[in-house]
Amino acid sequence: MVSFRERDRLSQVVVINVSSTEPLGPVRRAYQSLDALEVALARKPDVLPPSSLYAYD
C-alpha cells in the first residue's frame, strides 16, 4: 500500500474491509463441480450462503 500511495502521490489511503462475516458452512457434494452446483441450486437455492449466491448470480 505504501508503494501505491507513493506512486500515485496520495496523501493517504483508506482501506475498507468488506469481507464476509458469515460462518463457514459444511462442505457439500454440490461444491465438487459446476454441474453439481447448478443441479443443487435448481433444487434448493440455499445450498450456497447468501454472499456466495449473490456473487454466483
PDBQT receptor file of N, H, CA, C and O in Angstrom, charges set to zero:
ATOM      1  N   MET A   1       0.810  -1.179   0.000  1.00  0.00    +0.000 N 
ATOM      2  CA  MET A   1       0.000   0.000   0.000  1.00  0.00    +0.000 C 
ATOM      3  C   MET A   1       0.860   1.251   0.000  1.00  0.00    +0.000 C 
ATOM      4  O   MET A   1       0.487   2.282  -0.560  1.00  0.00    +0.000 OA
ATOM      5  N   VAL A   2       1.994   1.145   0.625  1.00  0.00    +0.000 N 
ATOM      6  H   VAL A   2       2.297   0.307   1.080  1.00  0.00    +0.000 HD
ATOM      7  CA  VAL A   2       2.890   2.298   0.663  1.00  0.00    +0.000 C 
ATOM      8  C   VAL A   2       3.336   2.649  -0.758  1.00  0.00    +0.000 C 
ATOM      9  O   VAL A   2       3.336   3.819  -1.139  1.00  0.00    +0.000 OA
ATOM     10  N   SER A   3       3.712   1.647  -1.532  1.00  0.00    +0.000 N 
ATOM     11  H   SER A   3       3.713   0.696  -1.223  1.00  0.00    +0.000 HD
ATOM     12  CA  SER A   3       4.153   1.935  -2.902  1.00  0.00    +0.000 C 
ATOM     13  C   SER A   3       3.005   2.496  -3.744  1.00  0.00    +0.000 C 
ATOM     14  O   SER A   3       3.222   3.380  -4.572  1.00  0.00    +0.000 OA
ATOM     15  N   PHE A   4       1.807   1.998  -3.542  1.00  0.00    +0.000 N 
ATOM     16  H   PHE A   4       1.631   1.280  -2.870  1.00  0.00    +0.000 HD
ATOM     17  CA  PHE A   4       0.629   2.536  -4.231  1.00  0.00    +0.000 C 
ATOM     18  C   PHE A   4       0.441   4.012  -3.880  1.00  0.00    +0.000 C 
ATOM     19  O   PHE A   4       0.258   4.856  -4.757  1.00  0.00    +0.000 OA
ATOM     20  N   ARG A   5       0.489   4.300  -2.586  1.00  0.00    +0.000 N 
ATOM     21  H   ARG A   5       0.638   3.614  -1.873  1.00  0.00    +0.000 HD
ATOM     22  CA  ARG A   5       0.318   5.684  -2.135  1.00  0.00    +0.000 C 
ATOM     23  C   ARG A   5       1.399   6.592  -2.708  1.00  0.00    +0.000 C 
ATOM     24  O   ARG A   5       1.111   7.688  -3.188  1.00  0.00    +0.000 OA
ATOM     25  N   GLU A   6       2.643   6.129  -2.655  1.00  0.00    +0.000 N 
ATOM     26  H   GLU A   6       2.877   5.239  -2.266  1.00  0.00    +0.000 HD
ATOM     27  CA  GLU A   6       3.753   6.937  -3.160  1.00  0.00    +0.000 C 
ATOM     28  C   GLU A   6       3.714   7.074  -4.678  1.00  0.00    +0.000 C 
ATOM     29  O   GLU A   6       3.940   8.161  -5.210  1.00  0.00    +0.000 OA
ATOM     30  N   ARG A   7       3.434   5.994  -5.365  1.00  0.00    +0.000 N 
ATOM     31  H   ARG A   7       3.251   5.111  -4.933  1.00  0.00    +0.000 HD
ATOM     32  CA  ARG A   7       3.401   6.012  -6.829  1.00  0.00    +0.000 C 
ATOM     33  C   ARG A   7       2.335   6.987  -7.351  1.00  0.00    +0.000 C 
ATOM     34  O   ARG A   7       2.562   7.702  -8.327  1.00  0.00    +0.000 OA
ATOM     35  N   ASP A   8       1.190   7.003  -6.698  1.00  0.00    +0.000 N 
ATOM     36  H   ASP A   8       1.006   6.422  -5.906  1.00  0.00    +0.000 HD
ATOM     37  CA  ASP A   8       0.101   7.876  -7.140  1.00  0.00    +0.000 C 
ATOM     38  C   ASP A   8       0.052   9.203  -6.387  1.00  0.00    +0.000 C 
ATOM     39  O   ASP A   8      -0.900   9.974  -6.511  1.00  0.00    +0.000 OA
ATOM     40  N   ARG A   9       1.103   9.448  -5.604  1.00  0.00    +0.000 N 
ATOM     41  H   ARG A   9       1.876   8.822  -5.503  1.00  0.00    +0.000 HD
ATOM     42  CA  ARG A   9       1.262  10.708  -4.867  1.00  0.00    +0.000 C 
ATOM     43  C   ARG A   9       0.018  11.064  -4.044  1.00  0.00    +0.000 C 
ATOM     44  O   ARG A   9      -0.506  12.175  -4.110  1.00  0.00    +0.000 OA
ATOM     45  N   LEU A  10      -0.419  10.093  -3.284  1.00  0.00    +0.000 N 
ATOM     46  H   LEU A  10       0.007   9.190  -3.230  1.00  0.00    +0.000 HD
ATOM     47  CA  LEU A  10      -1.587  10.283  -2.428  1.00  0.00    +0.000 C 
ATOM     48  C   LEU A  10      -1.150  10.681  -1.031  1.00  0.00    +0.000 C 
ATOM     49  O   LEU A  10      -0.112  10.227  -0.549  1.00  0.00    +0.000 OA
ATOM     50  N   SER A  11      -1.921  11.512  -0.391  1.00  0.00    +0.000 N 
ATOM     51  H   SER A  11      -2.764  11.881  -0.783  1.00  0.00    +0.000 HD
ATOM     52  CA  SER A  11      -1.581  11.898   0.982  1.00  0.00    +0.000 C 
ATOM     53  C   SER A  11      -2.010  10.827   1.978  1.00  0.00    +0.000 C 
ATOM     54  O   SER A  11      -1.420  10.697   3.050  1.00  0.00    +0.000 OA
ATOM     55  N   GLN A  12      -3.041  10.060   1.620  1.00  0.00    +0.000 N 
ATOM     56  H   GLN A  12      -3.520  10.166   0.749  1.00  0.00    +0.000 HD
ATOM     57  CA  GLN A  12      -3.486   8.972   2.489  1.00  0.00    +0.000 C 
ATOM     58  C   GLN A  12      -4.229   7.923   1.676  1.00  0.00    +0.000 C 
ATOM     59  O   GLN A  12      -4.686   8.186   0.564  1.00  0.00    +0.000 OA
ATOM     60  N   VAL A  13      -4.342   6.744   2.243  1.00  0.00    +0.000 N 
ATOM     61  H   VAL A  13      -3.971   6.530   3.147  1.00  0.00    +0.000 HD
ATOM     62  CA  VAL A  13      -5.077   5.641   1.632  1.00  0.00    +0.000 C 
ATOM     63  C   VAL A  13      -6.049   5.116   2.676  1.00  0.00    +0.000 C 
ATOM     64  O   VAL A  13      -5.677   4.881   3.826  1.00  0.00    +0.000 OA
ATOM     65  N   VAL A  14      -7.289   4.936   2.265  1.00  0.00    +0.000 N 
ATOM     66  H   VAL A  14      -7.591   5.127   1.331  1.00  0.00    +0.000 HD
ATOM     67  CA  VAL A  14      -8.312   4.400   3.159  1.00  0.00    +0.000 C 
ATOM     68  C   VAL A  14      -8.613   2.975   2.714  1.00  0.00    +0.000 C 
ATOM     69  O   VAL A  14      -8.891   2.739   1.539  1.00  0.00    +0.000 OA
ATOM     70  N   VAL A  15      -8.561   2.035   3.634  1.00  0.00    +0.000 N 
ATOM     71  H   VAL A  15      -8.335   2.227   4.589  1.00  0.00    +0.000 HD
ATOM     72  CA  VAL A  15      -8.831   0.635   3.346  1.00  0.00    +0.000 C 
ATOM     73  C   VAL A  15     -10.091   0.236   4.096  1.00  0.00    +0.000 C 
ATOM     74  O   VAL A  15     -10.219   0.473   5.297  1.00  0.00    +0.000 OA
ATOM     75  N   ILE A  16     -11.014  -0.369   3.373  1.00  0.00    +0.000 N 
ATOM     76  H   ILE A  16     -10.911  -0.562   2.397  1.00  0.00    +0.000 HD
ATOM     77  CA  ILE A  16     -12.269  -0.804   3.985  1.00  0.00    +0.000 C 
ATOM     78  C   ILE A  16     -12.365  -2.316   3.865  1.00  0.00    +0.000 C 
ATOM     79  O   ILE A  16     -12.241  -2.867   2.772  1.00  0.00    +0.000 OA
ATOM     80  N   ASN A  17     -12.583  -2.970   4.966  1.00  0.00    +0.000 N 
ATOM     81  H   ASN A  17     -12.684  -2.523   5.854  1.00  0.00    +0.000 HD
ATOM     82  CA  ASN A  17     -12.718  -4.423   4.999  1.00  0.00    +0.000 C 
ATOM     83  C   ASN A  17     -14.157  -4.783   4.630  1.00  0.00    +0.000 C 
ATOM     84  O   ASN A  17     -15.091  -4.477   5.372  1.00  0.00    +0.000 OA
ATOM     85  N   VAL A  18     -14.324  -5.426   3.493  1.00  0.00    +0.000 N 
ATOM     86  H   VAL A  18     -13.565  -5.675   2.890  1.00  0.00    +0.000 HD
ATOM     87  CA  VAL A  18     -15.665  -5.821   3.060  1.00  0.00    +0.000 C 
ATOM     88  C   VAL A  18     -15.811  -7.344   3.054  1.00  0.00    +0.000 C 
ATOM     89  O   VAL A  18     -16.688  -7.883   2.379  1.00  0.00    +0.000 OA
ATOM     90  N   SER A  19     -14.974  -8.019   3.786  1.00  0.00    +0.000 N 
ATOM     91  H   SER A  19     -14.262  -7.582   4.335  1.00  0.00    +0.000 HD
ATOM     92  CA  SER A  19     -15.046  -9.475   3.836  1.00  0.00    +0.000 C 
ATOM     93  C   SER A  19     -16.307  -9.928   4.560  1.00  0.00    +0.000 C 
ATOM     94  O   SER A  19     -16.876  -9.202   5.374  1.00  0.00    +0.000 OA
ATOM     95  N   SER A  20     -16.711 -11.110   4.251  1.00  0.00    +0.000 N 
ATOM     96  H   SER A  20     -16.248 -11.700   3.589  1.00  0.00    +0.000 HD
ATOM     97  CA  SER A  20     -17.923 -11.663   4.831  1.00  0.00    +0.000 C 
ATOM     98  C   SER A  20     -17.694 -12.086   6.280  1.00  0.00    +0.000 C 
ATOM     99  O   SER A  20     -16.612 -12.536   6.657  1.00  0.00    +0.000 OA
ATOM    100  N   THR A  21     -18.731 -11.929   7.063  1.00  0.00    +0.000 N 
ATOM    101  H   THR A  21     -19.610 -11.564   6.757  1.00  0.00    +0.000 HD
ATOM    102  CA  THR A  21     -18.677 -12.400   8.447  1.00  0.00    +0.000 C 
ATOM    103  C   THR A  21     -19.541 -13.642   8.626  1.00  0.00    +0.000 C 
ATOM    104  O   THR A  21     -19.823 -14.060   9.749  1.00  0.00    +0.000 OA
ATOM    105  N   GLU A  22     -19.957 -14.226   7.505  1.00  0.00    +0.000 N 
ATOM    106  H   GLU A  22     -19.728 -13.887   6.593  1.00  0.00    +0.000 HD
ATOM    107  CA  GLU A  22     -20.759 -15.445   7.583  1.00  0.00    +0.000 C 
ATOM    108  C   GLU A  22     -19.903 -16.590   8.105  1.00  0.00    +0.000 C 
ATOM    109  O   GLU A  22     -18.729 -16.712   7.754  1.00  0.00    +0.000 OA
ATOM    110  N   PRO A  23     -20.492 -17.417   8.936  1.00  0.00    +0.000 N 
ATOM    111  CA  PRO A  23     -19.732 -18.586   9.412  1.00  0.00    +0.000 C 
ATOM    112  C   PRO A  23     -19.476 -19.555   8.256  1.00  0.00    +0.000 C 
ATOM    113  O   PRO A  23     -20.240 -19.603   7.291  1.00  0.00    +0.000 OA
ATOM    114  N   LEU A  24     -18.423 -20.302   8.364  1.00  0.00    +0.000 N 
ATOM    115  H   LEU A  24     -17.802 -20.263   9.148  1.00  0.00    +0.000 HD
ATOM    116  CA  LEU A  24     -18.089 -21.311   7.372  1.00  0.00    +0.000 C 
ATOM    117  C   LEU A  24     -19.125 -22.425   7.438  1.00  0.00    +0.000 C 
ATOM    118  O   LEU A  24     -19.424 -22.946   8.513  1.00  0.00    +0.000 OA
ATOM    119  N   GLY A  25     -19.665 -22.780   6.289  1.00  0.00    +0.000 N 
ATOM    120  H   GLY A  25     -19.422 -22.357   5.417  1.00  0.00    +0.000 HD
ATOM    121  CA  GLY A  25     -20.694 -23.819   6.246  1.00  0.00    +0.000 C 
ATOM    122  C   GLY A  25     -20.088 -25.188   5.991  1.00  0.00    +0.000 C 
ATOM    123  O   GLY A  25     -18.875 -25.322   5.832  1.00  0.00    +0.000 OA
ATOM    124  N   PRO A  26     -20.940 -26.202   5.955  1.00  0.00    +0.000 N 
ATOM    125  CA  PRO A  26     -20.453 -27.556   5.715  1.00  0.00    +0.000 C 
ATOM    126  C   PRO A  26     -19.993 -27.728   4.263  1.00  0.00    +0.000 C 
ATOM    127  O   PRO A  26     -20.481 -27.042   3.365  1.00  0.00    +0.000 OA
ATOM    128  N   VAL A  27     -19.071 -28.632   4.049  1.00  0.00    +0.000 N 
ATOM    129  H   VAL A  27     -18.675 -29.189   4.779  1.00  0.00    +0.000 HD
ATOM    130  CA  VAL A  27     -18.635 -28.970   2.693  1.00  0.00    +0.000 C 
ATOM    131  C   VAL A  27     -19.701 -29.891   2.096  1.00  0.00    +0.000 C 
ATOM    132  O   VAL A  27     -20.104 -30.871   2.722  1.00  0.00    +0.000 OA
ATOM    133  N   ARG A  28     -20.144 -29.576   0.909  1.00  0.00    +0.000 N 
ATOM    134  H   ARG A  28     -19.817 -28.780   0.400  1.00  0.00    +0.000 HD
ATOM    135  CA  ARG A  28     -21.221 -30.342   0.288  1.00  0.00    +0.000 C 
ATOM    136  C   ARG A  28     -20.777 -30.925  -1.045  1.00  0.00    +0.000 C 
ATOM    137  O   ARG A  28     -19.853 -30.415  -1.678  1.00  0.00    +0.000 OA
ATOM    138  N   ARG A  29     -21.436 -31.987  -1.464  1.00  0.00    +0.000 N 
ATOM    139  H   ARG A  29     -22.187 -32.401  -0.950  1.00  0.00    +0.000 HD
ATOM    140  CA  ARG A  29     -21.136 -32.583  -2.771  1.00  0.00    +0.000 C 
ATOM    141  C   ARG A  29     -21.363 -31.588  -3.896  1.00  0.00    +0.000 C 
ATOM    142  O   ARG A  29     -20.698 -31.653  -4.930  1.00  0.00    +0.000 OA
ATOM    143  N   ALA A  30     -22.287 -30.680  -3.703  1.00  0.00    +0.000 N 
ATOM    144  H   ALA A  30     -22.827 -30.627  -2.863  1.00  0.00    +0.000 HD
ATOM    145  CA  ALA A  30     -22.603 -29.686  -4.725  1.00  0.00    +0.000 C 
ATOM    146  C   ALA A  30     -21.406 -28.801  -5.064  1.00  0.00    +0.000 C 
ATOM    147  O   ALA A  30     -21.384 -28.168  -6.120  1.00  0.00    +0.000 OA
ATOM    148  N   TYR A  31     -20.426 -28.753  -4.190  1.00  0.00    +0.000 N 
ATOM    149  H   TYR A  31     -20.444 -29.267  -3.332  1.00  0.00    +0.000 HD
ATOM    150  CA  TYR A  31     -19.256 -27.901  -4.405  1.00  0.00    +0.000 C 
ATOM    151  C   TYR A  31     -18.170 -28.584  -5.243  1.00  0.00    +0.000 C 
ATOM    152  O   TYR A  31     -17.143 -27.971  -5.536  1.00  0.00    +0.000 OA
ATOM    153  N   GLN A  32     -18.384 -29.825  -5.624  1.00  0.00    +0.000 N 
ATOM    154  H   GLN A  32     -19.218 -30.323  -5.386  1.00  0.00    +0.000 HD
ATOM    155  CA  GLN A  32     -17.348 -30.590  -6.332  1.00  0.00    +0.000 C 
ATOM    156  C   GLN A  32     -17.194 -30.210  -7.802  1.00  0.00    +0.000 C 
ATOM    157  O   GLN A  32     -16.125 -30.390  -8.385  1.00  0.00    +0.000 OA
ATOM    158  N   SER A  33     -18.268 -29.681  -8.403  1.00  0.00    +0.000 N 
ATOM    159  H   SER A  33     -19.136 -29.535  -7.930  1.00  0.00    +0.000 HD
ATOM    160  CA  SER A  33     -18.186 -29.257  -9.806  1.00  0.00    +0.000 C 
ATOM    161  C   SER A  33     -19.282 -28.235 -10.074  1.00  0.00    +0.000 C 
ATOM    162  O   SER A  33     -20.252 -28.135  -9.322  1.00  0.00    +0.000 OA
ATOM    163  N   LEU A  34     -19.118 -27.491 -11.136  1.00  0.00    +0.000 N 
ATOM    164  H   LEU A  34     -18.331 -27.573 -11.747  1.00  0.00    +0.000 HD
ATOM    165  CA  LEU A  34     -20.124 -26.504 -11.504  1.00  0.00    +0.000 C 
ATOM    166  C   LEU A  34     -21.434 -27.180 -11.866  1.00  0.00    +0.000 C 
ATOM    167  O   LEU A  34     -22.506 -26.684 -11.517  1.00  0.00    +0.000 OA
ATOM    168  N   ASP A  35     -21.361 -28.303 -12.558  1.00  0.00    +0.000 N 
ATOM    169  H   ASP A  35     -20.490 -28.706 -12.842  1.00  0.00    +0.000 HD
ATOM    170  CA  ASP A  35     -22.581 -29.034 -12.908  1.00  0.00    +0.000 C 
ATOM    171  C   ASP A  35     -23.349 -29.457 -11.652  1.00  0.00    +0.000 C 
ATOM    172  O   ASP A  35     -24.567 -29.296 -11.575  1.00  0.00    +0.000 OA
ATOM    173  N   ALA A  36     -22.628 -29.995 -10.679  1.00  0.00    +0.000 N 
ATOM    174  H   ALA A  36     -21.638 -30.126 -10.742  1.00  0.00    +0.000 HD
ATOM    175  CA  ALA A  36     -23.263 -30.436  -9.432  1.00  0.00    +0.000 C 
ATOM    176  C   ALA A  36     -23.873 -29.245  -8.693  1.00  0.00    +0.000 C 
ATOM    177  O   ALA A  36     -24.960 -29.352  -8.124  1.00  0.00    +0.000 OA
ATOM    178  N   LEU A  37     -23.181 -28.130  -8.704  1.00  0.00    +0.000 N 
ATOM    179  H   LEU A  37     -22.298 -28.043  -9.166  1.00  0.00    +0.000 HD
ATOM    180  CA  LEU A  37     -23.693 -26.935  -8.035  1.00  0.00    +0.000 C 
ATOM    181  C   LEU A  37     -24.974 -26.446  -8.703  1.00  0.00    +0.000 C 
ATOM    182  O   LEU A  37     -25.938 -26.103  -8.018  1.00  0.00    +0.000 OA
ATOM    183  N   GLU A  38     -24.992 -26.412 -10.017  1.00  0.00    +0.000 N 
ATOM    184  H   GLU A  38     -24.209 -26.690 -10.574  1.00  0.00    +0.000 HD
ATOM    185  CA  GLU A  38     -26.172 -25.928 -10.730  1.00  0.00    +0.000 C 
ATOM    186  C   GLU A  38     -27.385 -26.833 -10.503  1.00  0.00    +0.000 C 
ATOM    187  O   GLU A  38     -28.508 -26.345 -10.383  1.00  0.00    +0.000 OA
ATOM    188  N   VAL A  39     -27.163 -28.137 -10.443  1.00  0.00    +0.000 N 
ATOM    189  H   VAL A  39     -26.250 -28.533 -10.539  1.00  0.00    +0.000 HD
ATOM    190  CA  VAL A  39     -28.251 -29.069 -10.149  1.00  0.00    +0.000 C 
ATOM    191  C   VAL A  39     -28.773 -28.815  -8.738  1.00  0.00    +0.000 C 
ATOM    192  O   VAL A  39     -29.984 -28.754  -8.523  1.00  0.00    +0.000 OA
ATOM    193  N   ALA A  40     -27.873 -28.669  -7.787  1.00  0.00    +0.000 N 
ATOM    194  H   ALA A  40     -26.889 -28.719  -7.961  1.00  0.00    +0.000 HD
ATOM    195  CA  ALA A  40     -28.267 -28.442  -6.398  1.00  0.00    +0.000 C 
ATOM    196  C   ALA A  40     -29.001 -27.113  -6.246  1.00  0.00    +0.000 C 
ATOM    197  O   ALA A  40     -29.990 -27.032  -5.518  1.00  0.00    +0.000 OA
ATOM    198  N   LEU A  41     -28.531 -26.083  -6.918  1.00  0.00    +0.000 N 
ATOM    199  H   LEU A  41     -27.727 -26.149  -7.510  1.00  0.00    +0.000 HD
ATOM    200  CA  LEU A  41     -29.188 -24.782  -6.830  1.00  0.00    +0.000 C 
ATOM    201  C   LEU A  41     -30.591 -24.816  -7.423  1.00  0.00    +0.000 C 
ATOM    202  O   LEU A  41     -31.489 -24.135  -6.928  1.00  0.00    +0.000 OA
ATOM    203  N   ALA A  42     -30.787 -25.602  -8.477  1.00  0.00    +0.000 N 
ATOM    204  H   ALA A  42     -30.057 -26.156  -8.879  1.00  0.00    +0.000 HD
ATOM    205  CA  ALA A  42     -32.112 -25.716  -9.085  1.00  0.00    +0.000 C 
ATOM    206  C   ALA A  42     -33.099 -26.370  -8.119  1.00  0.00    +0.000 C 
ATOM    207  O   ALA A  42     -34.288 -26.052  -8.130  1.00  0.00    +0.000 OA
ATOM    208  N   ARG A  43     -32.607 -27.274  -7.296  1.00  0.00    +0.000 N 
ATOM    209  H   ARG A  43     -31.641 -27.532  -7.287  1.00  0.00    +0.000 HD
ATOM    210  CA  ARG A  43     -33.468 -27.981  -6.334  1.00  0.00    +0.000 C 
ATOM    211  C   ARG A  43     -33.678 -27.189  -5.052  1.00  0.00    +0.000 C 
ATOM    212  O   ARG A  43     -34.782 -27.120  -4.512  1.00  0.00    +0.000 OA
ATOM    213  N   LYS A  44     -32.593 -26.595  -4.582  1.00  0.00    +0.000 N 
ATOM    214  H   LYS A  44     -31.696 -26.650  -5.021  1.00  0.00    +0.000 HD
ATOM    215  CA  LYS A  44     -32.625 -25.962  -3.259  1.00  0.00    +0.000 C 
ATOM    216  C   LYS A  44     -31.636 -24.792  -3.248  1.00  0.00    +0.000 C 
ATOM    217  O   LYS A  44     -30.438 -25.006  -3.062  1.00  0.00    +0.000 OA
ATOM    218  N   PRO A  45     -32.114 -23.571  -3.443  1.00  0.00    +0.000 N 
ATOM    219  CA  PRO A  45     -31.209 -22.419  -3.566  1.00  0.00    +0.000 C 
ATOM    220  C   PRO A  45     -30.335 -22.133  -2.344  1.00  0.00    +0.000 C 
ATOM    221  O   PRO A  45     -29.339 -21.417  -2.458  1.00  0.00    +0.000 OA
ATOM    222  N   ASP A  46     -30.685 -22.674  -1.186  1.00  0.00    +0.000 N 
ATOM    223  H   ASP A  46     -31.493 -23.255  -1.093  1.00  0.00    +0.000 HD
ATOM    224  CA  ASP A  46     -29.877 -22.368  -0.004  1.00  0.00    +0.000 C 
ATOM    225  C   ASP A  46     -28.639 -23.257   0.127  1.00  0.00    +0.000 C 
ATOM    226  O   ASP A  46     -28.043 -23.350   1.201  1.00  0.00    +0.000 OA
ATOM    227  N   VAL A  47     -28.257 -23.909  -0.975  1.00  0.00    +0.000 N 
ATOM    228  H   VAL A  47     -28.740 -23.833  -1.847  1.00  0.00    +0.000 HD
ATOM    229  CA  VAL A  47     -27.022 -24.703  -0.987  1.00  0.00    +0.000 C 
ATOM    230  C   VAL A  47     -25.812 -23.796  -0.761  1.00  0.00    +0.000 C 
ATOM    231  O   VAL A  47     -24.807 -24.220  -0.190  1.00  0.00    +0.000 OA
ATOM    232  N   LEU A  48     -25.916 -22.549  -1.214  1.00  0.00    +0.000 N 
ATOM    233  H   LEU A  48     -26.733 -22.205  -1.678  1.00  0.00    +0.000 HD
ATOM    234  CA  LEU A  48     -24.852 -21.567  -1.011  1.00  0.00    +0.000 C 
ATOM    235  C   LEU A  48     -25.297 -20.529   0.008  1.00  0.00    +0.000 C 
ATOM    236  O   LEU A  48     -26.487 -20.229   0.107  1.00  0.00    +0.000 OA
ATOM    237  N   PRO A  49     -24.351 -19.974   0.769  1.00  0.00    +0.000 N 
ATOM    238  CA  PRO A  49     -24.708 -18.868   1.657  1.00  0.00    +0.000 C 
ATOM    239  C   PRO A  49     -25.079 -17.647   0.809  1.00  0.00    +0.000 C 
ATOM    240  O   PRO A  49     -24.683 -17.572  -0.354  1.00  0.00    +0.000 OA
ATOM    241  N   PRO A  50     -25.824 -16.698   1.359  1.00  0.00    +0.000 N 
ATOM    242  CA  PRO A  50     -26.280 -15.534   0.586  1.00  0.00    +0.000 C 
ATOM    243  C   PRO A  50     -25.167 -14.788  -0.154  1.00  0.00    +0.000 C 
ATOM    244  O   PRO A  50     -25.361 -14.395  -1.304  1.00  0.00    +0.000 OA
ATOM    245  N   SER A  51     -24.019 -14.588   0.472  1.00  0.00    +0.000 N 
ATOM    246  H   SER A  51     -23.862 -14.907   1.406  1.00  0.00    +0.000 HD
ATOM    247  CA  SER A  51     -22.949 -13.851  -0.197  1.00  0.00    +0.000 C 
ATOM    248  C   SER A  51     -22.433 -14.585  -1.418  1.00  0.00    +0.000 C 
ATOM    249  O   SER A  51     -22.143 -13.958  -2.437  1.00  0.00    +0.000 OA
ATOM    250  N   SER A  52     -22.313 -15.898  -1.335  1.00  0.00    +0.000 N 
ATOM    251  H   SER A  52     -22.549 -16.407  -0.507  1.00  0.00    +0.000 HD
ATOM    252  CA  SER A  52     -21.846 -16.698  -2.471  1.00  0.00    +0.000 C 
ATOM    253  C   SER A  52     -22.897 -16.762  -3.557  1.00  0.00    +0.000 C 
ATOM    254  O   SER A  52     -22.568 -16.711  -4.742  1.00  0.00    +0.000 OA
ATOM    255  N   LEU A  53     -24.145 -16.872  -3.174  1.00  0.00    +0.000 N 
ATOM    256  H   LEU A  53     -24.412 -16.913  -2.211  1.00  0.00    +0.000 HD
ATOM    257  CA  LEU A  53     -25.223 -16.902  -4.142  1.00  0.00    +0.000 C 
ATOM    258  C   LEU A  53     -25.276 -15.588  -4.908  1.00  0.00    +0.000 C 
ATOM    259  O   LEU A  53     -25.472 -15.587  -6.124  1.00  0.00    +0.000 OA
ATOM    260  N   TYR A  54     -25.107 -14.487  -4.218  1.00  0.00    +0.000 N 
ATOM    261  H   TYR A  54     -24.948 -14.489  -3.230  1.00  0.00    +0.000 HD
ATOM    262  CA  TYR A  54     -25.080 -13.177  -4.849  1.00  0.00    +0.000 C 
ATOM    263  C   TYR A  54     -23.903 -13.070  -5.821  1.00  0.00    +0.000 C 
ATOM    264  O   TYR A  54     -24.062 -12.549  -6.925  1.00  0.00    +0.000 OA
ATOM    265  N   ALA A  55     -22.749 -13.547  -5.431  1.00  0.00    +0.000 N 
ATOM    266  H   ALA A  55     -22.620 -13.971  -4.534  1.00  0.00    +0.000 HD
ATOM    267  CA  ALA A  55     -21.577 -13.494  -6.295  1.00  0.00    +0.000 C 
ATOM    268  C   ALA A  55     -21.722 -14.418  -7.495  1.00  0.00    +0.000 C 
ATOM    269  O   ALA A  55     -21.241 -14.103  -8.584  1.00  0.00    +0.000 OA
ATOM    270  N   TYR A  56     -22.377 -15.551  -7.305  1.00  0.00    +0.000 N 
ATOM    271  H   TYR A  56     -22.767 -15.808  -6.421  1.00  0.00    +0.000 HD
ATOM    272  CA  TYR A  56     -22.562 -16.519  -8.392  1.00  0.00    +0.000 C 
ATOM    273  C   TYR A  56     -23.514 -15.994  -9.434  1.00  0.00    +0.000 C 
ATOM    274  O   TYR A  56     -23.305 -16.185 -10.632  1.00  0.00    +0.000 OA
ATOM    275  N   ASP A  57     -24.564 -15.329  -8.982  1.00  0.00    +0.000 N 
ATOM    276  H   ASP A  57     -24.734 -15.174  -8.008  1.00  0.00    +0.000 HD
ATOM    277  CA  ASP A  57     -25.610 -14.839  -9.858  1.00  0.00    +0.000 C 
ATOM    278  C   ASP A  57     -25.106 -13.756 -10.698  1.00  0.00    +0.000 C 
ATOM    279  O   ASP A  57     -25.849 -13.209 -11.512  1.00  0.00    +0.000 OA
TER     280      ASP A  57
